[in-house]
């Protein structure tokens, strides 16, 4: 019985360690995604402005 209790108390501790160890990976993925989006926005800023202005002109002139 003592062995069962010891085994059951180890399971939550081990699961908590596994989740915690994965946090830096998610932080890195989030950071890299934000950098990628920012880079794409910088490269395509002129195209987005032209697209926005064209859409606004179509709405206001029609």
PDBQT receptor file of N, H, CA, C and O in Angstrom, charges set to zero:
ATOM      1  N   UNK A   1       0.824  -1.192   0.000  1.00  0.00    +0.000 N 
ATOM      2  CA  UNK A   1       0.000   0.000   0.000  1.00  0.00    +0.000 C 
ATOM      3  C   UNK A   1       0.870   1.258   0.000  1.00  0.00    +0.000 C 
ATOM      4  O   UNK A   1       0.563   2.228  -0.693  1.00  0.00    +0.000 OA
ATOM      5  N   UNK A   2       1.930   1.239   0.762  1.00  0.00    +0.000 N 
ATOM      6  H   UNK A   2       2.179   0.451   1.325  1.00  0.00    +0.000 HD
ATOM      7  CA  UNK A   2       2.828   2.394   0.827  1.00  0.00    +0.000 C 
ATOM      8  C   UNK A   2       3.476   2.650  -0.540  1.00  0.00    +0.000 C 
ATOM      9  O   UNK A   2       3.688   3.796  -0.937  1.00  0.00    +0.000 OA
ATOM     10  N   UNK A   3       3.782   1.569  -1.242  1.00  0.00    +0.000 N 
ATOM     11  H   UNK A   3       3.610   0.638  -0.919  1.00  0.00    +0.000 HD
ATOM     12  CA  UNK A   3       4.378   1.710  -2.582  1.00  0.00    +0.000 C 
ATOM     13  C   UNK A   3       3.404   2.409  -3.538  1.00  0.00    +0.000 C 
ATOM     14  O   UNK A   3       3.821   3.241  -4.343  1.00  0.00    +0.000 OA
ATOM     15  N   UNK A   4       2.126   2.080  -3.456  1.00  0.00    +0.000 N 
ATOM     16  H   UNK A   4       1.787   1.404  -2.802  1.00  0.00    +0.000 HD
ATOM     17  CA  UNK A   4       1.112   2.698  -4.295  1.00  0.00    +0.000 C 
ATOM     18  C   UNK A   4       0.978   4.187  -3.994  1.00  0.00    +0.000 C 
ATOM     19  O   UNK A   4       0.875   5.006  -4.906  1.00  0.00    +0.000 OA
ATOM     20  N   UNK A   5       0.981   4.526  -2.724  1.00  0.00    +0.000 N 
ATOM     21  H   UNK A   5       1.065   3.860  -1.983  1.00  0.00    +0.000 HD
ATOM     22  CA  UNK A   5       0.870   5.935  -2.335  1.00  0.00    +0.000 C 
ATOM     23  C   UNK A   5       2.092   6.717  -2.813  1.00  0.00    +0.000 C 
ATOM     24  O   UNK A   5       1.961   7.841  -3.299  1.00  0.00    +0.000 OA
ATOM     25  N   UNK A   6       3.262   6.134  -2.678  1.00  0.00    +0.000 N 
ATOM     26  H   UNK A   6       3.368   5.221  -2.283  1.00  0.00    +0.000 HD
ATOM     27  CA  UNK A   6       4.482   6.795  -3.145  1.00  0.00    +0.000 C 
ATOM     28  C   UNK A   6       4.446   6.993  -4.660  1.00  0.00    +0.000 C 
ATOM     29  O   UNK A   6       4.835   8.050  -5.157  1.00  0.00    +0.000 OA
ATOM     30  N   UNK A   7       3.987   5.994  -5.384  1.00  0.00    +0.000 N 
ATOM     31  H   UNK A   7       3.671   5.135  -4.980  1.00  0.00    +0.000 HD
ATOM     32  CA  UNK A   7       3.913   6.095  -6.842  1.00  0.00    +0.000 C 
ATOM     33  C   UNK A   7       2.913   7.165  -7.268  1.00  0.00    +0.000 C 
ATOM     34  O   UNK A   7       3.173   7.916  -8.208  1.00  0.00    +0.000 OA
ATOM     35  N   UNK A   8       1.786   7.239  -6.592  1.00  0.00    +0.000 N 
ATOM     36  H   UNK A   8       1.575   6.629  -5.828  1.00  0.00    +0.000 HD
ATOM     37  CA  UNK A   8       0.768   8.225  -6.952  1.00  0.00    +0.000 C 
ATOM     38  C   UNK A   8       1.201   9.644  -6.630  1.00  0.00    +0.000 C 
ATOM     39  O   UNK A   8       0.782  10.576  -7.316  1.00  0.00    +0.000 OA
ATOM     40  N   UNK A   9       2.014   9.834  -5.624  1.00  0.00    +0.000 N 
ATOM     41  H   UNK A   9       2.354   9.077  -5.067  1.00  0.00    +0.000 HD
ATOM     42  CA  UNK A   9       2.485  11.181  -5.301  1.00  0.00    +0.000 C 
ATOM     43  C   UNK A   9       3.589  11.627  -6.241  1.00  0.00    +0.000 C 
ATOM     44  O   UNK A   9       3.818  12.827  -6.390  1.00  0.00    +0.000 OA
ATOM     45  N   UNK A  10       4.269  10.706  -6.868  1.00  0.00    +0.000 N 
ATOM     46  H   UNK A  10       4.083   9.731  -6.746  1.00  0.00    +0.000 HD
ATOM     47  CA  UNK A  10       5.330  11.068  -7.818  1.00  0.00    +0.000 C 
ATOM     48  C   UNK A  10       4.757  11.509  -9.162  1.00  0.00    +0.000 C 
ATOM     49  O   UNK A  10       5.360  12.346  -9.833  1.00  0.00    +0.000 OA
ATOM     50  N   UNK A  11       3.628  10.978  -9.567  1.00  0.00    +0.000 N 
ATOM     51  H   UNK A  11       3.137  10.297  -9.022  1.00  0.00    +0.000 HD
ATOM     52  CA  UNK A  11       3.055  11.258 -10.884  1.00  0.00    +0.000 C 
ATOM     53  C   UNK A  11       2.771  12.742 -11.085  1.00  0.00    +0.000 C 
ATOM     54  O   UNK A  11       3.212  13.291 -12.096  1.00  0.00    +0.000 OA
ATOM     55  N   UNK A  12       2.053  13.436 -10.174  1.00  0.00    +0.000 N 
ATOM     56  H   UNK A  12       1.696  12.991  -9.353  1.00  0.00    +0.000 HD
ATOM     57  CA  UNK A  12       1.816  14.869 -10.402  1.00  0.00    +0.000 C 
ATOM     58  C   UNK A  12       3.099  15.690 -10.429  1.00  0.00    +0.000 C 
ATOM     59  O   UNK A  12       3.203  16.653 -11.188  1.00  0.00    +0.000 OA
ATOM     60  N   UNK A  13       4.067  15.321  -9.614  1.00  0.00    +0.000 N 
ATOM     61  H   UNK A  13       3.983  14.539  -8.997  1.00  0.00    +0.000 HD
ATOM     62  CA  UNK A  13       5.337  16.044  -9.592  1.00  0.00    +0.000 C 
ATOM     63  C   UNK A  13       6.066  15.886 -10.922  1.00  0.00    +0.000 C 
ATOM     64  O   UNK A  13       6.613  16.854 -11.451  1.00  0.00    +0.000 OA
ATOM     65  N   UNK A  14       6.073  14.680 -11.458  1.00  0.00    +0.000 N 
ATOM     66  H   UNK A  14       5.629  13.894 -11.028  1.00  0.00    +0.000 HD
ATOM     67  CA  UNK A  14       6.746  14.442 -12.734  1.00  0.00    +0.000 C 
ATOM     68  C   UNK A  14       6.024  15.133 -13.878  1.00  0.00    +0.000 C 
ATOM     69  O   UNK A  14       6.673  15.664 -14.779  1.00  0.00    +0.000 OA
ATOM     70  N   UNK A  15       4.694  15.140 -13.865  1.00  0.00    +0.000 N 
ATOM     71  H   UNK A  15       4.166  14.709 -13.133  1.00  0.00    +0.000 HD
ATOM     72  CA  UNK A  15       3.946  15.829 -14.911  1.00  0.00    +0.000 C 
ATOM     73  C   UNK A  15       4.197  17.331 -14.862  1.00  0.00    +0.000 C 
ATOM     74  O   UNK A  15       4.323  17.980 -15.900  1.00  0.00    +0.000 OA
ATOM     75  N   UNK A  16       4.269  17.875 -13.668  1.00  0.00    +0.000 N 
ATOM     76  H   UNK A  16       4.166  17.348 -12.824  1.00  0.00    +0.000 HD
ATOM     77  CA  UNK A  16       4.524  19.310 -13.516  1.00  0.00    +0.000 C 
ATOM     78  C   UNK A  16       5.900  19.673 -14.075  1.00  0.00    +0.000 C 
ATOM     79  O   UNK A  16       6.058  20.712 -14.715  1.00  0.00    +0.000 OA
ATOM     80  N   UNK A  17       6.876  18.831 -13.838  1.00  0.00    +0.000 N 
ATOM     81  H   UNK A  17       6.748  17.987 -13.319  1.00  0.00    +0.000 HD
ATOM     82  CA  UNK A  17       8.227  19.097 -14.362  1.00  0.00    +0.000 C 
ATOM     83  C   UNK A  17       8.234  19.081 -15.890  1.00  0.00    +0.000 C 
ATOM     84  O   UNK A  17       8.890  19.914 -16.515  1.00  0.00    +0.000 OA
ATOM     85  N   UNK A  18       7.510  18.138 -16.494  1.00  0.00    +0.000 N 
ATOM     86  H   UNK A  18       6.978  17.461 -15.986  1.00  0.00    +0.000 HD
ATOM     87  CA  UNK A  18       7.480  18.048 -17.956  1.00  0.00    +0.000 C 
ATOM     88  C   UNK A  18       6.845  19.285 -18.565  1.00  0.00    +0.000 C 
ATOM     89  O   UNK A  18       7.350  19.803 -19.560  1.00  0.00    +0.000 OA
ATOM     90  N   UNK A  19       5.746  19.773 -17.992  1.00  0.00    +0.000 N 
ATOM     91  H   UNK A  19       5.335  19.352 -17.183  1.00  0.00    +0.000 HD
ATOM     92  CA  UNK A  19       5.096  20.962 -18.516  1.00  0.00    +0.000 C 
ATOM     93  C   UNK A  19       5.979  22.186 -18.353  1.00  0.00    +0.000 C 
ATOM     94  O   UNK A  19       6.056  23.028 -19.247  1.00  0.00    +0.000 OA
ATOM     95  N   UNK A  20       6.634  22.281 -17.232  1.00  0.00    +0.000 N 
ATOM     96  H   UNK A  20       6.572  21.597 -16.505  1.00  0.00    +0.000 HD
ATOM     97  CA  UNK A  20       7.463  23.440 -16.966  1.00  0.00    +0.000 C 
ATOM     98  C   UNK A  20       8.688  23.474 -17.878  1.00  0.00    +0.000 C 
ATOM     99  O   UNK A  20       9.129  24.551 -18.278  1.00  0.00    +0.000 OA
ATOM    100  N   UNK A  21       9.229  22.333 -18.204  1.00  0.00    +0.000 N 
ATOM    101  H   UNK A  21       8.871  21.457 -17.879  1.00  0.00    +0.000 HD
ATOM    102  CA  UNK A  21      10.403  22.280 -19.061  1.00  0.00    +0.000 C 
ATOM    103  C   UNK A  21      10.084  22.711 -20.482  1.00  0.00    +0.000 C 
ATOM    104  O   UNK A  21      10.980  23.114 -21.223  1.00  0.00    +0.000 OA
ATOM    105  N   UNK A  22       8.825  22.632 -20.869  1.00  0.00    +0.000 N 
ATOM    106  H   UNK A  22       8.096  22.306 -20.267  1.00  0.00    +0.000 HD
ATOM    107  CA  UNK A  22       8.443  22.963 -22.231  1.00  0.00    +0.000 C 
ATOM    108  C   UNK A  22       8.170  24.459 -22.420  1.00  0.00    +0.000 C 
ATOM    109  O   UNK A  22       8.036  24.916 -23.555  1.00  0.00    +0.000 OA
ATOM    110  N   UNK A  23       8.088  25.222 -21.339  1.00  0.00    +0.000 N 
ATOM    111  H   UNK A  23       8.197  24.851 -20.417  1.00  0.00    +0.000 HD
ATOM    112  CA  UNK A  23       7.773  26.642 -21.442  1.00  0.00    +0.000 C 
ATOM    113  C   UNK A  23       8.777  27.405 -22.299  1.00  0.00    +0.000 C 
ATOM    114  O   UNK A  23       8.343  28.183 -23.148  1.00  0.00    +0.000 OA
ATOM    115  N   UNK A  24      10.077  27.239 -22.139  1.00  0.00    +0.000 N 
ATOM    116  H   UNK A  24      10.429  26.606 -21.449  1.00  0.00    +0.000 HD
ATOM    117  CA  UNK A  24      11.005  27.991 -22.997  1.00  0.00    +0.000 C 
ATOM    118  C   UNK A  24      10.811  27.719 -24.487  1.00  0.00    +0.000 C 
ATOM    119  O   UNK A  24      11.039  28.602 -25.313  1.00  0.00    +0.000 OA
ATOM    120  N   UNK A  25      10.399  26.520 -24.828  1.00  0.00    +0.000 N 
ATOM    121  H   UNK A  25      10.214  25.802 -24.157  1.00  0.00    +0.000 HD
ATOM    122  CA  UNK A  25      10.127  26.218 -26.229  1.00  0.00    +0.000 C 
ATOM    123  C   UNK A  25       8.962  27.025 -26.763  1.00  0.00    +0.000 C 
ATOM    124  O   UNK A  25       9.025  27.536 -27.881  1.00  0.00    +0.000 OA
ATOM    125  N   UNK A  26       7.894  27.148 -25.981  1.00  0.00    +0.000 N 
ATOM    126  H   UNK A  26       7.843  26.733 -25.072  1.00  0.00    +0.000 HD
ATOM    127  CA  UNK A  26       6.733  27.929 -26.410  1.00  0.00    +0.000 C 
ATOM    128  C   UNK A  26       7.059  29.407 -26.460  1.00  0.00    +0.000 C 
ATOM    129  O   UNK A  26       6.569  30.127 -27.329  1.00  0.00    +0.000 OA
ATOM    130  N   UNK A  27       7.878  29.858 -25.539  1.00  0.00    +0.000 N 
ATOM    131  H   UNK A  27       8.276  29.273 -24.832  1.00  0.00    +0.000 HD
ATOM    132  CA  UNK A  27       8.287  31.264 -25.558  1.00  0.00    +0.000 C 
ATOM    133  C   UNK A  27       9.083  31.546 -26.827  1.00  0.00    +0.000 C 
ATOM    134  O   UNK A  27       8.876  32.578 -27.465  1.00  0.00    +0.000 OA
ATOM    135  N   UNK A  28       9.974  30.660 -27.197  1.00  0.00    +0.000 N 
ATOM    136  H   UNK A  28      10.142  29.822 -26.678  1.00  0.00    +0.000 HD
ATOM    137  CA  UNK A  28      10.785  30.843 -28.399  1.00  0.00    +0.000 C 
ATOM    138  C   UNK A  28       9.921  30.812 -29.654  1.00  0.00    +0.000 C 
ATOM    139  O   UNK A  28      10.128  31.614 -30.564  1.00  0.00    +0.000 OA
ATOM    140  N   UNK A  29       8.963  29.902 -29.716  1.00  0.00    +0.000 N 
ATOM    141  H   UNK A  29       8.795  29.250 -28.976  1.00  0.00    +0.000 HD
ATOM    142  CA  UNK A  29       8.070  29.835 -30.882  1.00  0.00    +0.000 C 
ATOM    143  C   UNK A  29       7.253  31.113 -31.002  1.00  0.00    +0.000 C 
ATOM    144  O   UNK A  29       7.095  31.649 -32.099  1.00  0.00    +0.000 OA
ATOM    145  N   UNK A  30       6.731  31.605 -29.880  1.00  0.00    +0.000 N 
ATOM    146  H   UNK A  30       6.860  31.170 -28.989  1.00  0.00    +0.000 HD
ATOM    147  CA  UNK A  30       5.948  32.836 -29.897  1.00  0.00    +0.000 C 
ATOM    148  C   UNK A  30       6.797  34.016 -30.327  1.00  0.00    +0.000 C 
ATOM    149  O   UNK A  30       6.359  34.834 -31.136  1.00  0.00    +0.000 OA
ATOM    150  N   UNK A  31       8.000  34.113 -29.798  1.00  0.00    +0.000 N 
ATOM    151  H   UNK A  31       8.355  33.448 -29.141  1.00  0.00    +0.000 HD
ATOM    152  CA  UNK A  31       8.904  35.211 -30.145  1.00  0.00    +0.000 C 
ATOM    153  C   UNK A  31       9.278  35.168 -31.620  1.00  0.00    +0.000 C 
ATOM    154  O   UNK A  31       9.274  36.196 -32.297  1.00  0.00    +0.000 OA
ATOM    155  N   UNK A  32       9.602  33.976 -32.117  1.00  0.00    +0.000 N 
ATOM    156  H   UNK A  32       9.606  33.141 -31.567  1.00  0.00    +0.000 HD
ATOM    157  CA  UNK A  32       9.990  33.851 -33.528  1.00  0.00    +0.000 C 
ATOM    158  C   UNK A  32       8.813  34.173 -34.448  1.00  0.00    +0.000 C 
ATOM    159  O   UNK A  32       9.003  34.762 -35.512  1.00  0.00    +0.000 OA
ATOM    160  N   UNK A  33       7.607  33.792 -34.049  1.00  0.00    +0.000 N 
ATOM    161  H   UNK A  33       7.453  33.313 -33.185  1.00  0.00    +0.000 HD
ATOM    162  CA  UNK A  33       6.431  34.115 -34.856  1.00  0.00    +0.000 C 
ATOM    163  C   UNK A  33       6.201  35.623 -34.906  1.00  0.00    +0.000 C 
ATOM    164  O   UNK A  33       5.876  36.173 -35.958  1.00  0.00    +0.000 OA
ATOM    165  N   UNK A  34       6.372  36.287 -33.765  1.00  0.00    +0.000 N 
ATOM    166  H   UNK A  34       6.636  35.840 -32.910  1.00  0.00    +0.000 HD
ATOM    167  CA  UNK A  34       6.192  37.738 -33.730  1.00  0.00    +0.000 C 
ATOM    168  C   UNK A  34       7.235  38.436 -34.593  1.00  0.00    +0.000 C 
ATOM    169  O   UNK A  34       6.913  39.396 -35.294  1.00  0.00    +0.000 OA
ATOM    170  N   UNK A  35       8.472  37.969 -34.552  1.00  0.00    +0.000 N 
ATOM    171  H   UNK A  35       8.733  37.189 -33.982  1.00  0.00    +0.000 HD
ATOM    172  CA  UNK A  35       9.526  38.560 -35.383  1.00  0.00    +0.000 C 
ATOM    173  C   UNK A  35       9.231  38.338 -36.862  1.00  0.00    +0.000 C 
ATOM    174  O   UNK A  35       9.447  39.234 -37.678  1.00  0.00    +0.000 OA
ATOM    175  N   UNK A  36       8.744  37.162 -37.209  1.00  0.00    +0.000 N 
ATOM    176  H   UNK A  36       8.569  36.434 -36.545  1.00  0.00    +0.000 HD
ATOM    177  CA  UNK A  36       8.411  36.868 -38.604  1.00  0.00    +0.000 C 
ATOM    178  C   UNK A  36       7.292  37.770 -39.107  1.00  0.00    +0.000 C 
ATOM    179  O   UNK A  36       7.376  38.302 -40.214  1.00  0.00    +0.000 OA
ATOM    180  N   UNK A  37       6.251  37.947 -38.311  1.00  0.00    +0.000 N 
ATOM    181  H   UNK A  37       6.183  37.515 -37.412  1.00  0.00    +0.000 HD
ATOM    182  CA  UNK A  37       5.138  38.813 -38.707  1.00  0.00    +0.000 C 
ATOM    183  C   UNK A  37       5.614  40.257 -38.838  1.00  0.00    +0.000 C 
ATOM    184  O   UNK A  37       5.252  40.943 -39.793  1.00  0.00    +0.000 OA
ATOM    185  N   UNK A  38       6.421  40.722 -37.887  1.00  0.00    +0.000 N 
ATOM    186  H   UNK A  38       6.715  40.164 -37.110  1.00  0.00    +0.000 HD
ATOM    187  CA  UNK A  38       6.937  42.094 -37.953  1.00  0.00    +0.000 C 
ATOM    188  C   UNK A  38       7.802  42.292 -39.198  1.00  0.00    +0.000 C 
ATOM    189  O   UNK A  38       7.716  43.331 -39.853  1.00  0.00    +0.000 OA
ATOM    190  N   UNK A  39       8.623  41.315 -39.523  1.00  0.00    +0.000 N 
ATOM    191  H   UNK A  39       8.693  40.471 -38.991  1.00  0.00    +0.000 HD
ATOM    192  CA  UNK A  39       9.459  41.403 -40.716  1.00  0.00    +0.000 C 
ATOM    193  C   UNK A  39       8.642  41.448 -41.992  1.00  0.00    +0.000 C 
ATOM    194  O   UNK A  39       8.933  42.230 -42.898  1.00  0.00    +0.000 OA
ATOM    195  N   UNK A  40       7.618  40.606 -42.063  1.00  0.00    +0.000 N 
ATOM    196  H   UNK A  40       7.382  39.971 -41.327  1.00  0.00    +0.000 HD
ATOM    197  CA  UNK A  40       6.759  40.609 -43.249  1.00  0.00    +0.000 C 
ATOM    198  C   UNK A  40       6.004  41.923 -43.384  1.00  0.00    +0.000 C 
ATOM    199  O   UNK A  40       5.829  42.434 -44.489  1.00  0.00    +0.000 OA
ATOM    200  N   UNK A  41       5.559  42.467 -42.255  1.00  0.00    +0.000 N 
ATOM    201  H   UNK A  41       5.702  42.052 -41.357  1.00  0.00    +0.000 HD
ATOM    202  CA  UNK A  41       4.866  43.753 -42.315  1.00  0.00    +0.000 C 
ATOM    203  C   UNK A  41       5.792  44.863 -42.791  1.00  0.00    +0.000 C 
ATOM    204  O   UNK A  41       5.370  45.742 -43.542  1.00  0.00    +0.000 OA
ATOM    205  N   UNK A  42       7.040  44.832 -42.363  1.00  0.00    +0.000 N 
ATOM    206  H   UNK A  42       7.383  44.118 -41.752  1.00  0.00    +0.000 HD
ATOM    207  CA  UNK A  42       7.995  45.847 -42.821  1.00  0.00    +0.000 C 
ATOM    208  C   UNK A  42       8.244  45.743 -44.321  1.00  0.00    +0.000 C 
ATOM    209  O   UNK A  42       8.326  46.754 -45.018  1.00  0.00    +0.000 OA
ATOM    210  N   UNK A  43       8.364  44.518 -44.806  1.00  0.00    +0.000 N 
ATOM    211  H   UNK A  43       8.297  43.697 -44.239  1.00  0.00    +0.000 HD
ATOM    212  CA  UNK A  43       8.629  44.319 -46.229  1.00  0.00    +0.000 C 
ATOM    213  C   UNK A  43       7.431  44.680 -47.102  1.00  0.00    +0.000 C 
ATOM    214  O   UNK A  43       7.598  45.191 -48.210  1.00  0.00    +0.000 OA
ATOM    215  N   UNK A  44       6.237  44.416 -46.609  1.00  0.00    +0.000 N 
ATOM    216  H   UNK A  44       6.102  44.001 -45.709  1.00  0.00    +0.000 HD
ATOM    217  CA  UNK A  44       5.037  44.614 -47.417  1.00  0.00    +0.000 C 
ATOM    218  C   UNK A  44       4.259  45.863 -47.020  1.00  0.00    +0.000 C 
ATOM    219  O   UNK A  44       3.099  46.005 -47.410  1.00  0.00    +0.000 OA
ATOM    220  N   UNK A  45       4.851  46.754 -46.271  1.00  0.00    +0.000 N 
ATOM    221  H   UNK A  45       5.793  46.639 -45.955  1.00  0.00    +0.000 HD
ATOM    222  CA  UNK A  45       4.141  47.931 -45.781  1.00  0.00    +0.000 C 
ATOM    223  C   UNK A  45       3.588  48.781 -46.924  1.00  0.00    +0.000 C 
ATOM    224  O   UNK A  45       2.437  49.213 -46.868  1.00  0.00    +0.000 OA
ATOM    225  N   UNK A  46       4.387  49.023 -47.950  1.00  0.00    +0.000 N 
ATOM    226  H   UNK A  46       5.322  48.672 -47.995  1.00  0.00    +0.000 HD
ATOM    227  CA  UNK A  46       3.937  49.820 -49.098  1.00  0.00    +0.000 C 
ATOM    228  C   UNK A  46       2.769  49.168 -49.814  1.00  0.00    +0.000 C 
ATOM    229  O   UNK A  46       1.815  49.846 -50.193  1.00  0.00    +0.000 OA
ATOM    230  N   UNK A  47       2.837  47.866 -50.000  1.00  0.00    +0.000 N 
ATOM    231  H   UNK A  47       3.613  47.315 -49.692  1.00  0.00    +0.000 HD
ATOM    232  CA  UNK A  47       1.755  47.156 -50.676  1.00  0.00    +0.000 C 
ATOM    233  C   UNK A  47       0.468  47.208 -49.852  1.00  0.00    +0.000 C 
ATOM    234  O   UNK A  47      -0.622  47.365 -50.401  1.00  0.00    +0.000 OA
ATOM    235  N   UNK A  48       0.604  47.078 -48.540  1.00  0.00    +0.000 N 
ATOM    236  H   UNK A  48       1.490  46.951 -48.094  1.00  0.00    +0.000 HD
ATOM    237  CA  UNK A  48      -0.580  47.158 -47.676  1.00  0.00    +0.000 C 
ATOM    238  C   UNK A  48      -1.194  48.553 -47.702  1.00  0.00    +0.000 C 
ATOM    239  O   UNK A  48      -2.416  48.694 -47.699  1.00  0.00    +0.000 OA
ATOM    240  N   UNK A  49      -0.359  49.572 -47.726  1.00  0.00    +0.000 N 
ATOM    241  H   UNK A  49       0.634  49.457 -47.729  1.00  0.00    +0.000 HD
ATOM    242  CA  UNK A  49      -0.879  50.940 -47.792  1.00  0.00    +0.000 C 
ATOM    243  C   UNK A  49      -1.615  51.181 -49.104  1.00  0.00    +0.000 C 
ATOM    244  O   UNK A  49      -2.694  51.773 -49.117  1.00  0.00    +0.000 OA
ATOM    245  N   UNK A  50      -1.030  50.720 -50.207  1.00  0.00    +0.000 N 
ATOM    246  H   UNK A  50      -0.154  50.239 -50.197  1.00  0.00    +0.000 HD
ATOM    247  CA  UNK A  50      -1.686  50.874 -51.510  1.00  0.00    +0.000 C 
ATOM    248  C   UNK A  50      -3.015  50.115 -51.543  1.00  0.00    +0.000 C 
ATOM    249  O   UNK A  50      -4.012  50.629 -52.050  1.00  0.00    +0.000 OA
ATOM    250  N   UNK A  51      -3.030  48.908 -51.009  1.00  0.00    +0.000 N 
ATOM    251  H   UNK A  51      -2.220  48.491 -50.596  1.00  0.00    +0.000 HD
ATOM    252  CA  UNK A  51      -4.249  48.110 -50.979  1.00  0.00    +0.000 C 
ATOM    253  C   UNK A  51      -5.320  48.792 -50.137  1.00  0.00    +0.000 C 
ATOM    254  O   UNK A  51      -6.487  48.828 -50.528  1.00  0.00    +0.000 OA
ATOM    255  N   UNK A  52      -4.934  49.331 -48.988  1.00  0.00    +0.000 N 
ATOM    256  H   UNK A  52      -3.987  49.302 -48.671  1.00  0.00    +0.000 HD
ATOM    257  CA  UNK A  52      -5.875  50.031 -48.120  1.00  0.00    +0.000 C 
ATOM    258  C   UNK A  52      -6.425  51.280 -48.802  1.00  0.00    +0.000 C 
ATOM    259  O   UNK A  52      -7.633  51.517 -48.788  1.00  0.00    +0.000 OA
ATOM    260  N   UNK A  53      -5.540  52.080 -49.399  1.00  0.00    +0.000 N 
ATOM    261  H   UNK A  53      -4.559  51.888 -49.410  1.00  0.00    +0.000 HD
ATOM    262  CA  UNK A  53      -5.976  53.305 -50.068  1.00  0.00    +0.000 C 
ATOM    263  C   UNK A  53      -6.907  53.002 -51.239  1.00  0.00    +0.000 C 
ATOM    264  O   UNK A  53      -7.889  53.713 -51.452  1.00  0.00    +0.000 OA
ATOM    265  N   UNK A  54      -6.606  51.960 -51.990  1.00  0.00    +0.000 N 
ATOM    266  H   UNK A  54      -5.808  51.383 -51.817  1.00  0.00    +0.000 HD
ATOM    267  CA  UNK A  54      -7.464  51.571 -53.108  1.00  0.00    +0.000 C 
ATOM    268  C   UNK A  54      -8.839  51.140 -52.610  1.00  0.00    +0.000 C 
ATOM    269  O   UNK A  54      -9.854  51.494 -53.209  1.00  0.00    +0.000 OA
ATOM    270  N   UNK A  55      -8.880  50.386 -51.527  1.00  0.00    +0.000 N 
ATOM    271  H   UNK A  55      -8.055  50.099 -51.040  1.00  0.00    +0.000 HD
ATOM    272  CA  UNK A  55     -10.158  49.946 -50.968  1.00  0.00    +0.000 C 
ATOM    273  C   UNK A  55     -10.968  51.133 -50.463  1.00  0.00    +0.000 C 
ATOM    274  O   UNK A  55     -12.180  51.192 -50.673  1.00  0.00    +0.000 OA
ATOM    275  N   UNK A  56     -10.317  52.067 -49.809  1.00  0.00    +0.000 N 
ATOM    276  H   UNK A  56      -9.332  52.020 -49.639  1.00  0.00    +0.000 HD
ATOM    277  CA  UNK A  56     -11.014  53.249 -49.310  1.00  0.00    +0.000 C 
ATOM    278  C   UNK A  56     -11.543  54.091 -50.471  1.00  0.00    +0.000 C 
ATOM    279  O   UNK A  56     -12.664  54.597 -50.415  1.00  0.00    +0.000 OA
ATOM    280  N   UNK A  57     -10.736  54.238 -51.520  1.00  0.00    +0.000 N 
ATOM    281  H   UNK A  57      -9.826  53.827 -51.565  1.00  0.00    +0.000 HD
ATOM    282  CA  UNK A  57     -11.171  55.006 -52.684  1.00  0.00    +0.000 C 
ATOM    283  C   UNK A  57     -12.383  54.363 -53.374  1.00  0.00    +0.000 C 
ATOM    284  O   UNK A  57     -13.277  55.068 -53.843  1.00  0.00    +0.000 OA
ATOM    285  N   UNK A  58     -12.411  53.037 -53.433  1.00  0.00    +0.000 N 
ATOM    286  H   UNK A  58     -11.686  52.465 -53.051  1.00  0.00    +0.000 HD
ATOM    287  CA  UNK A  58     -13.550  52.363 -54.043  1.00  0.00    +0.000 C 
ATOM    288  C   UNK A  58     -14.818  52.573 -53.241  1.00  0.00    +0.000 C 
ATOM    289  O   UNK A  58     -15.900  52.723 -53.810  1.00  0.00    +0.000 OA
ATOM    290  N   UNK A  59     -14.693  52.583 -51.943  1.00  0.00    +0.000 N 
ATOM    291  H   UNK A  59     -13.814  52.461 -51.481  1.00  0.00    +0.000 HD
ATOM    292  CA  UNK A  59     -15.859  52.746 -51.087  1.00  0.00    +0.000 C 
ATOM    293  C   UNK A  59     -16.387  54.173 -51.158  1.00  0.00    +0.000 C 
ATOM    294  O   UNK A  59     -17.597  54.392 -51.220  1.00  0.00    +0.000 OA
ATOM    295  N   UNK A  60     -15.475  55.142 -51.147  1.00  0.00    +0.000 N 
ATOM    296  H   UNK A  60     -14.492  54.964 -51.097  1.00  0.00    +0.000 HD
ATOM    297  CA  UNK A  60     -15.903  56.538 -51.106  1.00  0.00    +0.000 C 
ATOM    298  C   UNK A  60     -16.348  57.039 -52.468  1.00  0.00    +0.000 C 
ATOM    299  O   UNK A  60     -17.170  57.954 -52.513  1.00  0.00    +0.000 OA
ATOM    300  N   UNK A  61     -15.863  56.504 -53.583  1.00  0.00    +0.000 N 
ATOM    301  H   UNK A  61     -15.195  55.760 -53.547  1.00  0.00    +0.000 HD
ATOM    302  CA  UNK A  61     -16.248  56.994 -54.907  1.00  0.00    +0.000 C 
ATOM    303  C   UNK A  61     -17.459  56.293 -55.482  1.00  0.00    +0.000 C 
ATOM    304  O   UNK A  61     -18.087  56.823 -56.398  1.00  0.00    +0.000 OA
ATOM    305  N   UNK A  62     -17.809  55.128 -54.982  1.00  0.00    +0.000 N 
ATOM    306  H   UNK A  62     -17.299  54.698 -54.238  1.00  0.00    +0.000 HD
ATOM    307  CA  UNK A  62     -18.960  54.398 -55.540  1.00  0.00    +0.000 C 
ATOM    308  C   UNK A  62     -20.246  54.821 -54.937  1.00  0.00    +0.000 C 
ATOM    309  O   UNK A  62     -21.300  54.300 -55.301  1.00  0.00    +0.000 OA
TER     310      UNK A  62
